[in-house]
Amino acid sequence: MSENAWQVFDLQEVKGKLTGKGVEYLEFLNVPSLNCGLYHLAAGSTDMQAPHDEDEVYFVLAGRARMRLGDTERAVGPGSLLYVSASIEHSFFEIEEDMTLLVMFTPTPREHS
């Protein structure tokens, strides 16, 4: 088994590397089939994401905001799990409380084959 076949991360330790200011993304895993990171959005900040080429999943660890997916909006908070298909316009807005999200990106099938 390769030494990179599995890894264990302490999310509290990773979270401690965030500054907690503005908008920031901290990637902690990058392997061919998966990327993971923590995304932090300070209360009142602006999420300026552009659509991505990869499918992605967000898990809200802390904070509250609204999320826009195409023409749909909904409130999200701790425990919300969001799937966003590749190339879909999306952003967080009305960020009421500092948000920390676990983000997982996967290659689209055409990239993975």
Buried (B, 14 or more C-beta within 10 A) or exposed (E): EEEEEEEEEEEEEBBEEBEEEEBBEBEBBEEEEEBBBBBBBBEEBEBEBEEBEBBBBBBBBEBBBBBBBEEEEEEBEEEBEBEBBBEEEBBBEEBEBBBBBBBBBBBBEEEEE
